[in-house]
Amino acid sequence: MPANTLQRVPLAMDRTERFYRIDQLLHEQGVVSRHSFMKELEVSLATFKRDLEYMRDRFNAPIAWEAARALRFPVFGSTSRRPSHS
């Protein structure tokens, strides 16, 4: 490889992008396994848990675990409250 060629390193998904992707996956599939989320988001279990806690605490996202270690919908559906930006 020539010395002046730059290698592009893929950037990790930032937190806001992960929130959006979690919401999107739940809206598309309804129930999503923890394994599927972690594979899609490319994060550790600890990061995934922190993201879910943040979404529940700050966005009042009605995220719930099912017995088979899956999340269920809705996250930001019509029955949930989004944070106000006042």
C-alpha positions in Angstrom: 0.0 0.0 0.0 1.4 3.4 -0.9 2.5 5.6 2.0 0.1 8.4 1.1 -3.0 6.1 1.0 -5.4 6.6 3.9 -7.1 3.6 5.4 -10.7 4.2 6.4 -11.6 2.8 9.8 -15.4 2.3 10.3 -16.6 4.5 13.0 -18.7 3.1 15.8 -22.3 4.0 16.0 -22.8 6.9 18.4 -25.4 6.7 21.3 -28.1 8.7 19.4 -27.8 6.5 16.4 -28.1 3.4 18.7 -31.3 4.8 20.2 -32.7 5.4 16.8 -31.8 1.9 15.7 -33.2 0.2 18.8 -36.5 2.1 18.2 -36.4 1.2 14.5 -35.8 -2.5 15.1 -38.6 -2.7 17.6 -41.1 -1.0 15.3 -40.1 -3.3 12.4 -40.1 -6.6 14.3 -42.1 -6.0 17.5 -40.0 -8.4 19.5 -36.2 -8.5 19.1 -33.7 -10.8 20.9 -30.9 -9.3 23.0 -28.4 -11.2 20.7 -29.9 -9.6 17.6 -29.6 -6.1 19.1 -26.0 -6.6 20.3 -25.0 -8.0 16.8 -26.7 -5.1 15.0 -25.4 -2.4 17.3 -22.0 -3.9 17.7 -21.9 -3.0 21.5 -21.2 -4.9 24.7 -23.9 -6.2 26.9 -23.0 -3.4 29.5 -23.4 -0.7 26.8 -26.7 -2.2 25.6 -28.1 -2.2 29.1 -27.0 1.4 29.7 -28.7 2.5 26.5 -32.0 0.8 27.5 -31.9 2.3 31.0 -31.3 5.7 29.5 -34.2 5.3 27.1 -36.5 4.2 29.8 -35.4 6.9 32.3 -35.1 9.9 29.9 -37.6 9.1 27.1 -40.1 7.1 29.2 -39.7 4.4 26.6 -42.0 1.4 27.5 -39.3 -1.2 26.9 -39.9 -4.5 28.6 -38.0 -7.8 28.7 -39.8 -11.0 27.8 -38.9 -14.4 29.3 -36.8 -15.4 26.3 -34.5 -12.4 26.7 -36.1 -10.3 24.1 -37.3 -6.7 24.0 -40.8 -5.9 23.0 -42.5 -3.0 21.2 -43.4 -0.1 21.5 -40.6 2.2 22.2 -41.7 5.5 20.8 -45.1 4.5 19.7 -48.2 6.7 20.0 -48.8 5.5 23.5 -45.5 6.7 24.9 -44.4 10.2 25.8 -41.4 11.8 24.0 -39.3 14.3 26.0 -40.3 17.9 25.6 -37.7 20.3 24.3 -38.8 23.4 26.1 
